[in-house]
């Protein structure tokens, strides 16, 4: 593992342990929104990039440890989805647009951080998948319908 990847993993670990700022204390993360809208993003194929699950699915992932897909499966079961939710929550500061889940895969010129070994999956904050991640981080639920 590269020094940069190790430093990033440590930074994300520290950020995930920070207390949630009081302005976002009322924001919570909705499991159903995650399962229905966010989790499929981790399986999506993008030109020039591996799917998120390709690098983040399994014990070798330094950050965002997604459950590996079962052999022959194209999606996760309920237990795996719950574990993915818990793993993704570690990269989110509810209500905060600087959450690692948002800035890490976003191009630096669009407001992302400087490095992602899997490449920058989103070139703009206008990308529909990035907007879905943002909605979840900002507290959107399946019930809110927004």
Legacy VTK file of the C-alpha trace (Angstrom):
# vtk DataFile Version 3.0
C-alpha trace
ASCII
DATASET POLYDATA
POINTS 146 float
0.000 0.000 0.000
1.379 3.432 -0.863
2.240 6.041 1.746
-0.483 8.319 0.381
-3.109 5.579 0.699
-2.040 4.883 4.286
-2.178 8.599 5.159
-5.619 8.894 3.576
-6.881 5.869 5.511
-5.631 7.402 8.761
-7.216 10.769 7.948
-10.569 9.188 7.137
-10.388 7.183 10.353
-9.772 10.313 12.366
-12.530 12.254 10.606
-15.034 9.486 11.200
-14.367 9.711 14.936
-14.906 13.459 15.164
-18.084 14.664 16.883
-20.819 15.814 14.552
-21.060 19.624 14.488
-24.147 20.919 16.280
-25.555 22.398 13.062
-25.920 18.893 11.624
-26.856 17.059 14.817
-30.451 16.687 13.620
-29.384 15.166 10.279
-29.502 11.401 10.225
-28.652 8.884 7.549
-31.547 6.879 6.128
-30.892 3.178 5.575
-33.621 2.709 2.953
-32.325 5.676 0.918
-28.831 4.202 1.157
-29.957 0.731 0.106
-32.166 1.928 -2.750
-30.270 4.935 -4.117
-26.682 5.032 -2.802
-25.624 1.401 -2.774
-26.255 0.912 -6.529
-23.695 3.669 -7.178
-21.030 1.358 -5.737
-21.939 -1.222 -8.407
-22.222 1.166 -11.362
-19.854 0.866 -14.299
-18.264 4.111 -15.458
-16.145 4.556 -18.594
-12.455 4.488 -17.714
-13.030 3.415 -14.092
-13.478 0.220 -12.154
-16.712 -0.174 -10.226
-16.332 0.968 -6.585
-16.971 -2.575 -5.359
-14.014 -3.814 -7.411
-11.547 -2.119 -5.062
-13.682 -1.553 -1.981
-15.291 -5.001 -1.819
-13.357 -7.184 0.561
-10.720 -7.221 3.249
-8.061 -5.433 1.168
-9.937 -2.107 1.047
-8.260 0.542 3.217
-11.277 2.841 3.165
-14.984 2.073 2.596
-14.947 -1.636 3.224
-17.911 -2.913 1.202
-19.066 -6.484 1.443
-17.835 -8.607 -1.465
-20.599 -9.780 -3.760
-21.539 -13.422 -3.369
-20.404 -15.583 -6.307
-22.790 -15.144 -9.222
-24.633 -12.262 -7.545
-25.018 -8.774 -8.980
-26.278 -7.152 -5.781
-26.053 -7.468 -2.013
-28.442 -9.287 0.299
-30.048 -7.595 3.321
-27.280 -8.520 5.775
-24.572 -7.343 3.377
-26.479 -4.105 2.720
-26.670 -3.392 6.463
-22.901 -3.914 6.748
-22.312 -1.651 3.735
-24.481 1.015 5.370
-22.400 0.848 8.547
-19.164 1.053 6.523
-20.362 4.005 4.438
-21.542 5.874 7.547
-17.910 5.985 8.690
-17.161 8.275 5.733
-20.039 10.654 6.381
-20.452 13.588 8.689
-24.243 13.958 8.438
-25.190 17.324 6.967
-21.588 18.160 6.007
-20.637 18.618 2.344
-16.995 18.008 3.243
-17.727 14.403 4.185
-15.055 12.087 2.769
-17.699 10.093 0.868
-18.430 13.254 -1.142
-14.997 14.785 -1.642
-12.866 11.681 -2.122
-14.294 10.482 -5.481
-14.915 14.071 -6.709
-12.468 15.811 -9.061
-10.252 18.291 -7.244
-11.280 21.148 -9.562
-14.915 20.441 -8.611
-14.203 20.619 -4.867
-12.825 17.146 -4.216
-9.702 16.196 -2.349
-6.366 15.594 -4.040
-6.179 11.804 -4.318
-8.223 8.686 -4.941
-6.284 5.651 -6.115
-9.328 4.514 -8.103
-9.498 7.826 -9.964
-12.002 10.613 -9.690
-15.383 9.156 -10.579
-17.250 12.455 -10.596
-15.990 15.430 -12.616
-18.667 17.791 -11.352
-20.976 18.300 -8.412
-23.745 18.268 -11.031
-23.174 14.563 -11.702
-26.450 12.741 -10.884
-24.694 10.028 -8.854
-22.761 12.630 -6.844
-26.047 14.453 -6.252
-27.511 11.216 -4.869
-24.573 10.806 -2.479
-25.005 14.436 -1.425
-28.728 13.960 -0.823
-28.021 11.023 1.492
-25.298 12.899 3.391
-27.655 15.861 3.790
-30.327 13.653 5.317
-32.727 12.857 2.481
-34.937 9.875 3.198
-37.130 7.646 1.075
-40.105 9.144 2.901
-39.132 12.758 2.189
-39.433 12.166 -1.554
-37.106 15.057 -2.392
LINES 1 147
146 0 1 2 3 4 5 6 7 8 9 10 11 12 13 14 15 16 17 18 19 20 21 22 23 24 25 26 27 28 29 30 31 32 33 34 35 36 37 38 39 40 41 42 43 44 45 46 47 48 49 50 51 52 53 54 55 56 57 58 59 60 61 62 63 64 65 66 67 68 69 70 71 72 73 74 75 76 77 78 79 80 81 82 83 84 85 86 87 88 89 90 91 92 93 94 95 96 97 98 99 100 101 102 103 104 105 106 107 108 109 110 111 112 113 114 115 116 117 118 119 120 121 122 123 124 125 126 127 128 129 130 131 132 133 134 135 136 137 138 139 140 141 142 143 144 145
